[in-house]
């Protein structure tokens, strides 16, 4: 399989600063509970990093 | 990834009512040892392996197997976003550069605090930013993931 570059346009061409952040239900790895992403920014700002082990 | 440095930033900002989290996405460079997830159990297992290996301190939140959240936010492998209280996006970084994240956060907070007194109004800007690239650590990660991850990333490399 050829090396592929990340699809940068998907990042650059949608969801801009100043817009409302979309909300999703995510699973907390430690507790197993479902956590709305929006709960992070309910009381103050949120810093959210995306990533994986590899 | 700059896991420890991002943890340090999260710790420094925690007393300013800032929440930090790590959203576990699909594998960026899957290999024989850490494969592409086809079930939530796959994702949980790899996320736990990452948690143990990296000692990440921030909460890990698992995206769906389909990657719904990751896709909505632009699907790059190591983005960082800052969301203001109430849900307005105030920063989007295509990669995670700790200094850039902290700079953006401080600029936002500083402006909010001085907004009325100094008659500040926000505006939109884009710029290049810089991050440290740990090539040795990255290559170690490919080897850890398995031979397939190495050959996918370095298709022309001969042993």
Backbone of each chain as ProteinMPNN parsed JSONL, in Angstrom:
{"seq_chain_A": "XXXXXXXXXXXXXXXXXXXXXXXXXXXXXXXXXXXXXXXXXXXXXXXXXXXXXX", "coords_chain_A": {"N_chain_A": [[0.853, -1.199, 0.0], [0.573, 2.15, -0.861], [2.146, 4.997, 0.645], [0.069, 7.277, 2.253], [-0.944, 10.653, 2.367], [-2.328, 12.552, 5.09], [-5.793, 13.5, 4.862], [-5.928, 16.564, 4.286], [-7.668, 18.586, 3.401], [-10.14, 17.955, 4.439], [-9.915, 18.824, 6.995], [-9.283, 21.527, 6.702], [-11.324, 22.786, 5.272], [-13.76, 22.885, 6.567], [-15.744, 23.466, 9.528], [-15.049, 26.081, 11.233], [-13.121, 28.469, 13.158], [-14.968, 30.274, 15.504], [-17.361, 29.142, 14.906], [-20.0, 26.912, 16.051], [-19.08, 24.179, 18.024], [-19.35, 20.784, 17.095], [-21.226, 18.229, 18.782], [-20.71, 15.087, 20.371], [-21.434, 11.809, 21.58], [-19.234, 10.095, 23.608], [-17.151, 7.383, 24.748], [-15.937, 7.022, 27.982], [-12.78, 5.867, 28.676], [-11.839, 4.947, 31.133], [-13.998, 4.82, 32.981], [-16.052, 3.717, 31.524], [-18.369, 4.967, 31.053], [-20.798, 6.848, 29.131], [-19.994, 9.888, 27.687], [-20.957, 13.127, 26.974], [-19.347, 15.084, 24.546], [-19.653, 17.815, 24.762], [-19.843, 18.259, 27.462], [-17.378, 18.894, 28.334], [-16.909, 21.57, 27.789], [-18.712, 22.936, 29.281], [-18.438, 24.305, 31.745], [-16.213, 25.822, 31.391], [-13.421, 26.666, 29.184], [-12.247, 24.142, 26.832], [-9.635, 21.891, 26.061], [-8.826, 19.865, 23.484], [-7.361, 17.03, 22.357], [-6.715, 14.944, 19.574], [-5.925, 11.578, 18.833], [-3.945, 8.506, 18.497], [-2.516, 5.336, 19.512], [-0.706, 4.495, 17.601]], "CA_chain_A": [[0.0, 0.0, 0.0], [1.381, 3.365, -0.939], [2.008, 5.933, 1.755], [-0.938, 8.289, 1.961], [-0.921, 11.846, 3.209], [-3.627, 12.781, 5.718], [-6.701, 14.288, 4.013], [-5.888, 17.872, 4.93], [-8.82, 19.406, 3.023], [-11.242, 17.665, 5.367], [-9.678, 19.658, 8.178], [-9.173, 22.953, 6.378], [-12.469, 23.37, 4.572], [-15.013, 22.879, 7.326], [-15.639, 23.769, 10.954], [-14.134, 27.197, 11.388], [-13.097, 29.238, 14.395], [-16.152, 31.124, 15.611], [-18.557, 28.315, 14.741], [-20.354, 26.028, 17.16], [-18.419, 22.865, 17.95], [-20.31, 19.673, 17.115], [-21.226, 17.416, 20.0], [-20.806, 13.636, 20.16], [-21.324, 10.96, 22.757], [-18.001, 9.303, 23.579], [-17.037, 6.47, 25.898], [-14.785, 7.243, 28.856], [-12.038, 4.606, 28.728], [-11.642, 4.496, 32.515], [-15.252, 4.503, 33.68], [-16.983, 3.036, 30.639], [-19.588, 5.77, 30.919], [-20.947, 7.689, 27.952], [-19.736, 11.285, 28.043], [-21.128, 14.08, 25.864], [-18.168, 15.934, 24.361], [-19.999, 19.177, 25.199], [-19.693, 18.404, 28.919], [-16.039, 19.445, 28.583], [-16.913, 23.032, 27.687], [-19.892, 23.451, 29.972], [-18.067, 25.232, 32.825], [-15.058, 26.62, 30.99], [-12.875, 26.219, 27.901], [-11.769, 22.768, 26.753], [-8.534, 21.606, 25.121], [-9.131, 18.502, 23.049], [-6.384, 16.454, 21.437], [-7.107, 13.693, 18.921], [-4.752, 10.764, 18.528], [-4.002, 7.058, 18.701], [-1.224, 4.79, 19.936], [0.22, 4.368, 16.476]], "C_chain_A": [[0.884, 1.242, 0.0], [1.118, 4.256, 0.277], [1.02, 7.028, 1.374], [-0.784, 9.471, 2.908], [-2.285, 11.99, 3.876], [-4.484, 13.689, 4.843], [-6.887, 15.699, 4.576], [-7.111, 18.725, 4.613], [-10.008, 19.176, 3.948], [-11.129, 18.514, 6.624], [-9.824, 21.143, 7.843], [-10.483, 23.576, 5.925], [-13.796, 23.275, 5.308], [-14.722, 23.115, 8.795], [-14.597, 24.847, 11.231], [-14.192, 27.791, 12.799], [-14.279, 30.209, 14.385], [-17.45, 30.36, 15.443], [-18.788, 27.464, 15.987], [-19.686, 24.671, 16.967], [-19.463, 21.757, 17.977], [-20.12, 18.792, 18.344], [-21.375, 15.939, 19.63], [-20.775, 12.937, 21.509], [-20.104, 10.058, 22.609], [-17.934, 8.44, 24.829], [-15.77, 6.784, 26.688], [-14.06, 5.911, 29.047], [-11.968, 4.055, 30.155], [-12.94, 4.037, 33.158], [-16.214, 3.683, 32.832], [-18.263, 3.816, 30.4], [-19.589, 6.542, 29.6], [-20.859, 9.155, 28.368], [-20.045, 12.161, 26.835], [-19.884, 14.959, 25.746], [-18.427, 17.335, 24.915], [-19.888, 19.359, 26.705], [-18.334, 19.012, 29.258], [-16.045, 20.968, 28.594], [-18.131, 23.652, 28.369], [-19.522, 24.524, 30.999], [-16.898, 26.133, 32.468], [-14.539, 26.108, 29.661], [-12.379, 24.773, 27.98], [-10.651, 22.66, 25.711], [-8.626, 20.13, 24.764], [-8.109, 18.06, 22.013], [-6.936, 15.152, 20.865], [-5.84, 12.885, 18.646], [-4.996, 9.291, 18.748], [-2.62, 6.59, 19.125], [-0.222, 4.796, 18.795], [0.369, 5.661, 15.711]], "O_chain_A": [[1.829, 1.348, 0.782], [0.028, 4.263, 0.848], [1.124, 7.629, 0.305], [-0.526, 9.301, 4.1], [-3.297, 11.594, 3.296], [-3.953, 14.559, 4.152], [-7.874, 15.986, 5.253], [-7.552, 19.506, 5.456], [-10.789, 20.092, 4.207], [-12.134, 18.874, 7.237], [-10.412, 21.91, 8.605], [-10.727, 24.759, 6.165], [-14.847, 23.556, 4.731], [-13.584, 22.978, 9.245], [-13.419, 24.556, 11.437], [-15.175, 27.633, 13.523], [-14.548, 30.874, 13.385], [-18.519, 30.86, 15.793], [-17.917, 27.317, 16.844], [-19.727, 24.093, 15.881], [-20.374, 21.791, 18.805], [-19.015, 18.637, 18.865], [-22.086, 15.596, 18.686], [-20.161, 13.422, 22.46], [-19.959, 9.349, 21.614], [-18.577, 8.731, 25.838], [-14.671, 6.809, 26.135], [-14.65, 4.941, 29.522], [-12.031, 2.842, 30.361], [-12.983, 2.991, 33.805], [-17.101, 3.021, 33.371], [-19.134, 3.387, 29.644], [-18.539, 6.847, 29.033], [-21.557, 9.601, 29.279], [-19.457, 11.963, 25.772], [-19.42, 15.515, 26.742], [-17.526, 17.964, 25.47], [-19.843, 20.491, 27.186], [-18.155, 19.577, 30.337], [-15.274, 21.588, 29.327], [-18.521, 24.775, 28.052], [-20.21, 25.538, 31.111], [-16.626, 27.106, 33.171], [-15.14, 25.215, 29.065], [-12.125, 24.252, 29.067], [-10.717, 23.255, 24.635], [-8.518, 19.259, 25.628], [-8.008, 18.64, 20.932], [-7.548, 14.358, 21.58], [-4.808, 13.444, 18.273], [-6.088, 8.87, 19.131], [-1.662, 7.363, 19.098], [0.962, 5.066, 18.995], [1.115, 5.718, 14.733]]}, "seq_chain_B": "XXXXXXXXXXXXXXXXXXXXXXXXXXXXXXXXXXXXXXXXXXXXXXXXXXXXXXXXXXXXXXXXXXXXXXXXXXXXXXXXXXXXXXXXXXXXXXXXXXXXXXXXXXXXXXXXXXXXXXXXXXXXXXXXXXXXXXXXXXXXXXXXXXXXXXXXXXXXXXX", "coords_chain_B": {"N_chain_B": [[3.756, 11.803, 19.539], [3.121, 14.617, 21.682], [2.66, 13.801, 24.41], [3.309, 13.96, 27.234], [3.974, 16.669, 27.526], [1.585, 17.892, 26.797], [-0.01, 16.918, 28.832], [1.207, 18.253, 30.97], [0.553, 20.89, 30.322], [-2.235, 20.738, 30.562], [-2.4, 20.29, 33.307], [-1.352, 22.681, 34.287], [-3.339, 24.439, 33.552], [-5.599, 23.56, 34.76], [-6.564, 24.675, 37.133], [-7.782, 26.897, 36.201], [-10.289, 26.37, 35.43], [-10.282, 24.81, 33.135], [-10.978, 22.204, 30.965], [-9.455, 19.213, 29.868], [-8.899, 16.738, 27.378], [-8.287, 13.569, 25.755], [-9.037, 12.36, 22.711], [-9.588, 9.222, 21.5], [-8.833, 7.97, 18.42], [-9.148, 6.332, 15.176], [-6.476, 4.019, 14.353], [-3.5, 5.59, 13.412], [-1.292, 4.531, 12.118], [-1.631, 1.599, 11.587], [-0.572, -1.732, 12.429], [0.676, -5.121, 12.602], [0.653, -5.563, 15.35], [-0.922, -3.6, 16.546], [-3.804, -3.242, 15.39], [-6.05, -2.026, 12.801], [-9.152, -0.89, 14.032], [-11.984, -2.922, 14.354], [-13.984, -3.359, 16.063], [-15.473, -2.054, 19.123], [-14.181, -3.194, 21.265], [-11.643, -3.693, 20.207], [-10.79, -1.056, 19.945], [-10.858, -0.153, 22.59], [-8.887, -1.842, 23.707], [-6.52, -1.062, 22.369], [-6.435, 1.605, 23.111], [-6.092, 1.371, 25.849], [-3.582, 0.2, 25.881], [-2.106, 2.308, 24.845], [-2.533, 4.158, 26.905], [-1.215, 2.94, 29.057], [1.396, 2.761, 28.072], [2.115, 5.418, 27.508], [1.518, 6.774, 29.791], [-0.401, 8.745, 29.902], [-2.161, 11.416, 31.36], [-4.504, 12.78, 31.043], [-8.091, 12.429, 30.672], [-9.155, 9.72, 28.617], [-11.193, 9.599, 25.863], [-13.27, 7.578, 23.964], [-13.781, 7.47, 20.538], [-16.364, 6.465, 18.186], [-16.318, 3.274, 16.432], [-16.686, 3.799, 13.779], [-15.727, 6.33, 13.677], [-17.074, 8.82, 14.019], [-16.927, 11.325, 15.434], [-14.241, 12.059, 15.0], [-14.224, 12.315, 12.206], [-15.97, 14.479, 11.875], [-14.498, 16.541, 12.925], [-12.391, 16.777, 11.218], [-10.541, 14.753, 10.716], [-7.729, 14.469, 10.761], [-4.652, 13.017, 12.063], [-3.499, 13.906, 14.534], [-4.721, 16.245, 15.74], [-5.348, 19.341, 17.568], [-7.905, 20.972, 19.298], [-9.364, 23.946, 20.604], [-12.077, 24.725, 22.536], [-14.347, 27.173, 23.407], [-15.993, 28.176, 26.482], [-19.305, 27.154, 26.461], [-19.244, 26.39, 23.822], [-18.169, 27.496, 21.431], [-15.859, 27.393, 18.789], [-12.507, 28.16, 19.271], [-9.942, 27.736, 18.506], [-8.167, 25.83, 16.112], [-5.947, 23.351, 15.473], [-3.957, 21.794, 13.079], [-2.062, 19.929, 13.687], [-0.599, 18.839, 16.785], [0.926, 21.157, 18.592], [2.455, 22.021, 21.39], [3.336, 24.493, 22.436], [2.081, 26.259, 20.713], [-0.605, 25.726, 21.188], [-0.83, 26.55, 23.87], [-0.138, 29.241, 23.596], [-2.235, 30.152, 21.959], [-4.392, 29.679, 23.641], [-3.801, 31.361, 25.842], [-3.806, 33.855, 24.575], [-6.461, 34.074, 23.849], [-7.783, 34.061, 26.366], [-6.593, 36.285, 27.556], [-7.513, 38.327, 25.866], [-10.265, 38.138, 26.307], [-10.389, 38.932, 28.956], [-9.535, 41.563, 28.807], [-11.3, 42.718, 27.099], [-13.512, 44.577, 27.317], [-12.495, 46.765, 28.762], [-10.306, 47.584, 27.152], [-11.495, 47.908, 24.724], [-11.572, 45.767, 22.831], [-12.012, 43.784, 19.903], [-12.741, 40.615, 18.478], [-11.019, 38.924, 15.754], [-10.682, 36.928, 12.764], [-7.943, 34.816, 12.009], [-5.235, 33.226, 10.19], [-2.312, 31.207, 10.408], [1.067, 29.976, 9.994], [2.357, 27.479, 12.142], [4.612, 25.982, 14.537], [6.01, 22.849, 15.46], [7.642, 20.398, 17.506], [9.311, 17.731, 16.015], [9.624, 14.462, 16.743], [11.478, 12.356, 15.396], [12.828, 9.958, 15.868], [11.349, 8.813, 17.948], [8.932, 8.577, 16.607], [9.554, 6.69, 14.61], [10.159, 4.517, 16.225], [7.632, 4.033, 17.169], [6.34, 3.139, 14.849], [7.674, 0.69, 14.472], [6.9, -0.599, 16.79], [4.181, -0.856, 16.296], [4.19, -2.691, 14.235], [5.514, -4.656, 11.426], [4.007, -4.095, 9.113], [3.123, -1.481, 9.485], [5.53, -0.112, 9.286], [6.331, -0.678, 6.635], [4.2, 0.422, 5.248], [4.549, 3.131, 5.715], [7.144, 3.613, 4.885], [7.462, 2.754, 2.01], [9.455, 2.299, 0.123], [11.636, 1.469, 1.439], [14.352, -0.706, 1.963], [15.411, -3.586, 3.719]], "CA_chain_B": [[2.879, 12.821, 20.127], [3.681, 15.323, 22.843], [1.709, 13.448, 25.471], [3.684, 14.492, 28.556], [3.899, 18.13, 27.494], [0.167, 18.262, 26.81], [-0.469, 16.668, 30.209], [1.703, 19.356, 31.804], [-0.278, 22.062, 30.014], [-3.55, 20.507, 31.174], [-2.26, 20.462, 34.755], [-1.152, 24.113, 34.57], [-4.568, 25.19, 33.289], [-6.756, 22.946, 35.428], [-7.138, 25.564, 38.15], [-8.497, 27.986, 35.507], [-11.535, 25.744, 34.971], [-10.105, 24.309, 31.773], [-11.027, 20.751, 30.841], [-8.625, 18.664, 28.798], [-9.2, 15.329, 27.108], [-7.645, 12.949, 24.6], [-10.02, 11.538, 21.996], [-8.911, 8.109, 20.819], [-9.36, 7.84, 17.055], [-8.625, 5.147, 14.49], [-5.015, 3.968, 14.371], [-2.904, 6.339, 12.304], [-0.345, 3.658, 11.416], [-1.876, 0.256, 12.114], [0.33, -2.819, 12.043], [0.277, -6.438, 13.097], [0.484, -5.556, 16.809], [-2.021, -2.684, 16.877], [-4.492, -3.284, 14.104], [-7.237, -1.216, 12.546], [-10.241, -1.359, 14.901], [-13.263, -3.299, 13.74], [-14.979, -3.373, 17.149], [-15.123, -1.178, 20.248], [-13.195, -3.909, 22.08], [-10.328, -3.394, 19.602], [-10.431, 0.332, 20.248], [-10.554, -0.103, 24.03], [-7.616, -2.525, 23.978], [-5.414, -0.231, 21.893], [-6.414, 2.815, 23.937], [-5.476, 1.001, 27.144], [-2.147, 0.017, 25.62], [-1.54, 3.667, 24.748], [-2.588, 4.768, 28.237], [-0.16, 2.351, 29.88], [2.709, 3.066, 27.511], [2.401, 6.856, 27.523], [1.155, 7.331, 31.113], [-1.217, 9.952, 29.702], [-2.922, 11.757, 32.561], [-5.821, 13.318, 30.701], [-9.086, 11.396, 30.366], [-9.239, 9.248, 27.231], [-12.57, 9.381, 25.405], [-13.228, 6.746, 22.759], [-14.692, 7.729, 19.424], [-16.99, 5.234, 17.687], [-15.503, 2.528, 15.462], [-16.818, 4.494, 12.486], [-14.988, 7.594, 13.752], [-17.997, 9.942, 13.751], [-16.392, 12.582, 15.973], [-12.989, 12.325, 14.298], [-14.55, 12.792, 10.86], [-16.587, 15.809, 11.944], [-13.48, 17.539, 13.274], [-11.397, 16.953, 10.168], [-9.946, 13.42, 10.478], [-6.261, 14.387, 10.829], [-4.311, 12.063, 13.129], [-3.113, 14.45, 15.849], [-5.205, 17.633, 15.847], [-5.846, 19.854, 18.848], [-8.928, 22.01, 19.189], [-9.785, 24.604, 21.842], [-13.479, 25.12, 22.467], [-14.665, 28.097, 24.488], [-17.146, 27.846, 27.313], [-20.539, 27.301, 25.701], [-19.167, 25.59, 22.605], [-17.658, 28.153, 20.231], [-14.483, 26.998, 18.465], [-11.6, 29.313, 19.33], [-8.64, 27.358, 17.945], [-8.054, 24.501, 15.5], [-4.579, 23.078, 15.049], [-3.907, 20.586, 12.259], [-1.244, 19.026, 14.479], [-0.517, 19.295, 18.167], [2.139, 21.85, 19.016], [2.069, 22.443, 22.743], [3.551, 25.933, 22.608], [1.053, 26.958, 19.936], [-1.871, 25.57, 21.916], [-0.795, 27.41, 25.058], [-0.147, 30.619, 23.112], [-3.599, 30.455, 21.503], [-5.268, 29.73, 24.809], [-3.515, 32.57, 26.623], [-4.244, 35.025, 23.812], [-7.926, 34.117, 23.951], [-8.161, 34.445, 27.729], [-6.139, 37.666, 27.765], [-8.441, 39.199, 25.145], [-11.559, 38.128, 26.998], [-10.272, 39.702, 30.197], [-9.336, 42.991, 28.529], [-12.182, 43.063, 25.985], [-14.313, 45.785, 27.541], [-11.629, 47.883, 29.177], [-9.45, 48.028, 26.057], [-12.32, 47.965, 23.512], [-11.069, 44.758, 21.898], [-12.962, 42.959, 19.134], [-12.005, 39.483, 17.9], [-11.031, 38.734, 14.305], [-10.216, 35.609, 12.312], [-6.639, 34.829, 11.35], [-4.576, 31.935, 9.994], [-0.861, 31.364, 10.417], [1.876, 28.773, 10.178], [2.872, 27.262, 13.48], [5.741, 25.052, 14.598], [5.983, 21.814, 16.487], [8.838, 19.564, 17.516], [9.08, 16.407, 15.438], [10.487, 13.442, 17.336], [11.535, 11.332, 14.349], [13.246, 8.68, 16.457], [10.191, 8.269, 18.658], [7.931, 8.199, 15.607], [9.969, 5.43, 13.984], [9.983, 3.468, 17.238], [6.195, 3.742, 17.195], [6.029, 2.305, 13.685], [8.191, -0.656, 14.747], [6.042, -1.17, 17.837], [2.896, -1.218, 15.678], [4.395, -3.91, 13.461], [6.179, -4.473, 10.124], [3.118, -3.494, 8.125], [3.134, -0.032, 9.703], [6.804, 0.395, 8.757], [6.357, -0.744, 5.165], [3.214, 1.377, 4.727], [5.067, 4.499, 5.798], [8.389, 3.66, 4.105], [7.259, 1.685, 1.018], [10.646, 2.064, -0.696], [12.758, 1.102, 2.3], [14.792, -2.101, 1.871], [16.221, -3.99, 4.876]], "C_chain_B": [[3.518, 13.41, 21.376], [2.811, 15.077, 24.07], [2.052, 14.105, 26.802], [3.56, 16.009, 28.586], [2.448, 18.607, 27.486], [-0.449, 17.978, 28.185], [-0.038, 17.799, 31.129], [0.867, 20.611, 31.58], [-1.651, 21.917, 30.673], [-3.489, 20.736, 32.68], [-2.112, 21.941, 35.111], [-2.46, 24.89, 34.449], [-5.774, 24.675, 34.069], [-7.388, 23.875, 36.454], [-7.794, 26.801, 37.528], [-9.771, 27.438, 34.862], [-11.443, 25.326, 33.504], [-10.149, 22.782, 31.809], [-10.135, 20.317, 29.685], [-8.963, 17.197, 28.615], [-8.445, 14.885, 25.863], [-8.682, 12.046, 23.939], [-9.284, 10.479, 21.193], [-9.598, 7.823, 19.491], [-9.002, 6.471, 16.469], [-7.104, 5.167, 14.581], [-4.46, 4.709, 13.155], [-2.002, 5.445, 11.457], [-0.519, 2.234, 11.931], [-0.864, -0.758, 11.586], [-0.16, -4.113, 12.658], [-0.034, -6.419, 14.599], [-0.658, -4.656, 17.285], [-2.785, -2.435, 15.572], [-5.581, -2.224, 14.002], [-8.395, -1.768, 13.379], [-11.458, -1.754, 14.066], [-14.367, -3.393, 14.787], [-14.547, -2.381, 18.225], [-14.123, -1.877, 21.17], [-11.778, -3.695, 21.536], [-9.856, -2.007, 20.029], [-10.066, 0.479, 21.717], [-9.181, -0.703, 24.323], [-6.433, -1.663, 23.546], [-5.303, 1.048, 22.71], [-5.793, 2.52, 25.302], [-3.975, 0.786, 26.988], [-1.455, 1.375, 25.522], [-1.468, 4.324, 26.128], [-1.446, 4.244, 29.116], [1.226, 2.744, 29.381], [3.083, 4.531, 27.707], [2.226, 7.475, 28.902], [0.361, 8.625, 30.974], [-2.117, 10.175, 30.912], [-4.327, 12.27, 32.256], [-6.817, 12.185, 30.447], [-9.039, 11.014, 28.883], [-10.706, 8.973, 26.924], [-12.511, 8.65, 24.07], [-14.254, 7.212, 21.742], [-15.347, 6.397, 19.016], [-16.028, 4.508, 16.733], [-15.541, 3.222, 14.103], [-16.084, 5.834, 12.489], [-15.848, 8.82, 13.511], [-17.437, 11.285, 14.21], [-15.138, 13.0, 15.211], [-13.258, 12.888, 12.899], [-15.112, 14.208, 10.895], [-15.55, 16.899, 12.191], [-12.311, 17.566, 12.29], [-10.447, 15.798, 9.944], [-8.419, 13.377, 10.44], [-5.843, 13.618, 12.089], [-3.977, 12.667, 14.482], [-3.443, 15.946, 15.939], [-5.366, 18.022, 17.317], [-6.808, 20.996, 18.576], [-9.123, 22.645, 20.566], [-11.212, 25.097, 21.626], [-13.763, 26.017, 23.673], [-15.864, 27.619, 25.293], [-18.428, 28.127, 26.532], [-20.478, 26.665, 24.335], [-18.706, 26.282, 21.341], [-16.187, 27.771, 20.021], [-13.585, 28.235, 18.498], [-10.209, 29.002, 18.788], [-8.764, 25.991, 17.292], [-6.64, 24.339, 14.984], [-4.536, 21.768, 14.293], [-3.05, 19.501, 12.911], [-1.195, 19.582, 15.897], [0.867, 19.854, 18.446], [1.84, 22.503, 20.348], [2.213, 23.949, 22.925], [2.471, 26.732, 21.872], [-0.302, 26.883, 20.635], [-1.911, 26.526, 23.113], [-0.85, 28.887, 24.66], [-1.559, 31.029, 22.689], [-4.551, 30.574, 22.686], [-5.052, 31.032, 25.591], [-3.968, 33.834, 25.902], [-5.761, 35.189, 23.906], [-8.358, 34.62, 25.33], [-7.782, 35.901, 28.002], [-7.098, 38.654, 27.09], [-9.789, 39.285, 25.835], [-11.507, 39.012, 28.247], [-10.159, 41.206, 29.939], [-10.35, 43.546, 27.537], [-12.901, 44.395, 26.175], [-13.41, 46.973, 27.839], [-10.842, 48.466, 28.005], [-10.176, 48.067, 24.705], [-11.809, 46.996, 22.441], [-12.229, 44.09, 21.165], [-12.17, 41.813, 18.504], [-12.023, 39.535, 16.375], [-10.39, 37.39, 13.981], [-8.842, 35.74, 11.677], [-6.161, 33.391, 11.132], [-3.079, 32.182, 9.978], [-0.192, 29.993, 10.401], [2.283, 28.68, 11.635], [3.941, 26.182, 13.422], [5.521, 24.041, 15.701], [7.285, 21.036, 16.406], [8.494, 18.204, 16.933], [10.105, 15.437, 16.01], [10.552, 12.254, 16.371], [11.906, 9.965, 14.91], [12.062, 8.013, 17.169], [9.103, 7.816, 17.691], [8.274, 6.853, 14.977], [9.863, 4.261, 14.966], [8.517, 3.049, 17.319], [5.768, 2.865, 16.028], [6.472, 0.863, 13.922], [7.317, -1.357, 15.784], [4.712, -1.641, 17.235], [3.018, -2.488, 14.835], [4.976, -3.629, 12.082], [5.299, -3.81, 9.066], [3.103, -1.973, 8.241], [4.399, 0.587, 9.121], [6.774, 0.416, 7.233], [5.313, 0.166, 4.533], [3.797, 2.783, 4.684], [6.336, 4.675, 4.959], [8.327, 2.575, 3.025], [8.51, 1.363, 0.204], [11.839, 1.58, 0.112], [13.064, -0.39, 2.161], [15.652, -2.423, 3.088], [17.57, -4.536, 4.4]], "O_chain_B": [[4.346, 12.778, 22.031], [2.297, 16.011, 24.686], [1.198, 14.732, 27.429], [3.087, 16.572, 29.574], [2.125, 19.62, 28.106], [-1.316, 18.723, 28.643], [-0.814, 18.256, 31.968], [0.516, 21.31, 32.531], [-2.162, 22.865, 31.27], [-4.411, 21.305, 33.265], [-2.67, 22.406, 36.105], [-2.67, 25.878, 35.153], [-6.844, 25.283, 34.04], [-8.606, 23.869, 36.631], [-8.305, 27.658, 38.249], [-10.263, 27.98, 33.873], [-12.397, 25.468, 32.739], [-9.44, 22.15, 32.593], [-10.075, 20.981, 28.65], [-9.276, 16.496, 29.578], [-8.025, 15.697, 25.039], [-9.148, 11.08, 24.543], [-8.468, 10.788, 20.325], [-10.78, 7.481, 19.443], [-8.599, 5.564, 17.197], [-6.509, 6.21, 14.853], [-4.89, 4.486, 12.023], [-1.95, 5.581, 10.235], [0.35, 1.719, 12.634], [-0.375, -0.655, 10.461], [-1.276, -4.187, 13.172], [-0.889, -7.173, 15.065], [-1.283, -4.927, 18.311], [-2.453, -1.551, 14.782], [-5.974, -1.613, 14.996], [-8.598, -2.981, 13.427], [-11.896, -1.01, 13.189], [-15.546, -3.496, 14.446], [-13.404, -1.924, 18.239], [-13.297, -1.211, 21.794], [-10.831, -3.534, 22.305], [-8.704, -1.807, 20.416], [-9.09, 1.147, 22.058], [-8.404, -0.141, 25.095], [-5.451, -1.548, 24.278], [-4.199, 1.524, 22.972], [-5.049, 3.341, 25.839], [-3.194, 1.15, 27.867], [-0.359, 1.565, 26.05], [-0.474, 4.963, 26.473], [-0.796, 5.011, 29.827], [2.122, 3.026, 30.177], [4.227, 4.849, 28.031], [2.723, 8.571, 29.161], [0.442, 9.502, 31.835], [-2.747, 9.246, 31.418], [-5.221, 12.205, 33.098], [-6.416, 11.092, 30.047], [-8.902, 11.872, 28.012], [-11.372, 8.215, 27.63], [-11.79, 9.057, 23.159], [-15.441, 7.333, 22.045], [-14.919, 5.331, 19.459], [-15.038, 5.087, 16.288], [-14.552, 3.231, 13.37], [-15.843, 6.411, 11.429], [-15.402, 9.767, 12.864], [-17.468, 12.265, 13.465], [-14.995, 14.16, 14.825], [-12.593, 13.829, 12.466], [-14.774, 15.038, 10.051], [-15.698, 18.031, 11.731], [-11.344, 18.298, 12.501], [-9.611, 15.868, 9.043], [-7.858, 12.331, 10.114], [-6.589, 13.572, 13.067], [-4.156, 11.999, 15.5], [-2.573, 16.783, 16.178], [-5.501, 17.166, 18.192], [-6.557, 21.863, 17.739], [-9.055, 21.954, 21.582], [-11.505, 25.794, 20.655], [-13.457, 25.662, 24.811], [-16.641, 26.775, 24.847], [-18.607, 29.224, 26.003], [-21.517, 26.413, 23.726], [-18.837, 25.71, 20.259], [-15.38, 27.819, 20.95], [-13.867, 29.234, 17.835], [-9.388, 29.905, 18.628], [-9.394, 25.091, 17.848], [-6.19, 25.117, 14.143], [-5.012, 20.745, 14.785], [-3.283, 18.309, 12.712], [-1.698, 20.674, 16.163], [1.849, 19.116, 18.524], [1.049, 23.444, 20.418], [1.337, 24.604, 23.49], [2.009, 27.761, 22.364], [-1.051, 27.86, 20.667], [-2.903, 27.22, 23.334], [-1.526, 29.686, 25.308], [-2.021, 32.121, 23.022], [-5.406, 31.459, 22.725], [-6.011, 31.715, 25.951], [-4.456, 34.774, 26.531], [-6.272, 36.302, 24.025], [-9.205, 35.507, 25.434], [-8.552, 36.652, 28.602], [-7.45, 39.683, 27.666], [-10.383, 40.358, 25.938], [-12.452, 39.74, 28.551], [-10.622, 42.02, 30.739], [-10.273, 44.718, 27.167], [-12.892, 45.241, 25.281], [-13.547, 48.042, 27.245], [-10.721, 49.684, 27.873], [-9.543, 48.24, 23.664], [-11.637, 47.375, 21.282], [-13.293, 43.862, 21.74], [-11.046, 42.019, 18.045], [-12.929, 40.115, 15.776], [-9.671, 36.801, 14.788], [-8.598, 36.662, 10.899], [-6.618, 32.463, 11.799], [-2.63, 33.255, 9.575], [-0.806, 28.983, 10.748], [2.525, 29.697, 12.284], [4.148, 25.55, 12.386], [4.926, 24.34, 16.736], [7.949, 21.017, 15.37], [7.495, 17.595, 17.316], [11.306, 15.581, 15.784], [9.802, 11.286, 16.497], [11.369, 8.942, 14.484], [11.812, 6.818, 17.01], [8.437, 6.806, 17.919], [7.412, 5.987, 14.825], [9.518, 3.146, 14.574], [8.199, 1.876, 17.51], [4.945, 1.963, 16.185], [5.739, -0.075, 13.612], [7.033, -2.55, 15.672], [4.185, -2.688, 17.613], [2.069, -3.265, 14.732], [4.939, -2.491, 11.614], [5.788, -3.054, 8.226], [3.074, -1.263, 7.236], [4.359, 1.669, 8.537], [7.148, 1.412, 6.614], [5.502, 0.638, 3.412], [3.567, 3.533, 3.735], [6.576, 5.743, 4.396], [9.054, 1.585, 3.106], [8.618, 0.269, -0.35], [12.91, 1.314, -0.434], [12.166, -1.23, 2.23], [16.523, -1.635, 3.457], [18.4, -4.931, 5.219]]}, "name": "protein", "num_of_chains": 2, "seq": "XXXXXXXXXXXXXXXXXXXXXXXXXXXXXXXXXXXXXXXXXXXXXXXXXXXXXXXXXXXXXXXXXXXXXXXXXXXXXXXXXXXXXXXXXXXXXXXXXXXXXXXXXXXXXXXXXXXXXXXXXXXXXXXXXXXXXXXXXXXXXXXXXXXXXXXXXXXXXXXXXXXXXXXXXXXXXXXXXXXXXXXXXXXXXXXXXXXXXXXXXXXXXXXXXXXXX"}
